[in-house]
Amino acid sequence: RTDGISLSIQPKSTLTAGTSNPNYGAIRASDSWNRIVEKHSKDSKWKNTSSMKSQYICHYNNAKSFKTPWNLEPRRTGTATLKNFCNP
């Protein structure tokens, strides 16, 4: 990205498919976040984990049907909301 480093995620349709069970959705979001952490957190550019998680969960909960890729930006430190397009 021109404005800084970003972890760009292209979610699979199995992740973005809707579910009527909120518990299953929460488990799926948590599990998929844990996979991202496991795969990328040892990278030297990884920082601000709580903000990156906020961005990820925002994308998962609010933007999965219309916004791809999901860009998690380690330089961001605020709370992600749909109003700021999940990147505070």
C-alpha positions in Angstrom: 0.0 0.0 0.0 1.2 3.5 -0.7 0.4 4.6 2.9 2.3 1.8 4.7 2.7 -1.9 5.3 -0.4 -4.0 5.2 -1.2 -7.7 5.7 -3.6 -8.3 2.8 -6.0 -11.2 3.3 -8.2 -12.7 0.6 -10.8 -14.6 2.6 -12.1 -17.9 1.3 -15.8 -18.3 0.7 -16.1 -20.8 3.5 -15.1 -18.0 5.9 -17.4 -15.3 4.4 -20.4 -17.6 4.1 -23.2 -16.4 6.4 -24.4 -18.4 9.4 -27.6 -18.1 11.4 -25.8 -19.3 14.5 -23.9 -16.5 16.2 -21.9 -18.9 18.4 -20.6 -20.6 15.3 -19.8 -17.3 13.7 -17.8 -16.2 16.8 -15.9 -19.5 16.9 -15.1 -19.2 13.2 -13.9 -15.7 13.6 -11.7 -16.6 16.5 -10.3 -19.7 14.9 -9.5 -17.9 11.7 -7.8 -15.0 13.6 -5.7 -17.5 15.5 -4.5 -19.0 12.2 -3.5 -15.5 11.0 -1.5 -14.9 14.2 0.2 -18.3 13.9 1.2 -17.7 10.4 2.3 -14.1 10.5 3.0 -12.9 14.0 6.7 -13.8 13.9 7.3 -11.4 11.0 9.4 -8.3 11.9 6.6 -6.0 10.6 4.0 -7.4 12.9 3.0 -5.0 15.7 -0.1 -3.6 17.4 -1.7 -7.0 17.6 -4.9 -5.7 19.4 -5.5 -3.2 16.7 -4.9 -5.7 13.9 -7.3 -8.1 15.7 -9.9 -5.3 15.9 -9.5 -4.7 12.1 -9.8 -8.4 11.4 -12.9 -8.9 13.5 -14.4 -5.8 12.0 -13.9 -7.1 8.5 -15.2 -10.5 9.5 -18.4 -9.1 11.1 -19.2 -6.1 9.0 -17.4 -6.1 5.6 -17.0 -9.7 4.5 -19.8 -9.4 1.9 -18.5 -6.3 0.1 -14.9 -5.6 0.9 -11.9 -7.7 -0.2 -9.1 -7.9 0.3 -9.1 -7.3 4.0 -6.1 -5.1 4.8 -4.7 -5.3 8.3 -2.4 -2.4 8.9 0.0 -2.8 11.8 0.7 1.0 12.0 -2.9 1.6 13.0 -3.6 1.8 16.7 -7.3 2.7 17.0 -10.5 0.7 17.2 -11.8 -0.5 13.9 -15.4 0.2 13.0 -17.4 0.1 9.8 -17.5 3.9 9.9 -13.7 3.9 9.4 -13.9 1.0 6.9 -12.3 -1.3 9.5 -9.0 0.5 9.4 -8.8 3.2 12.2 
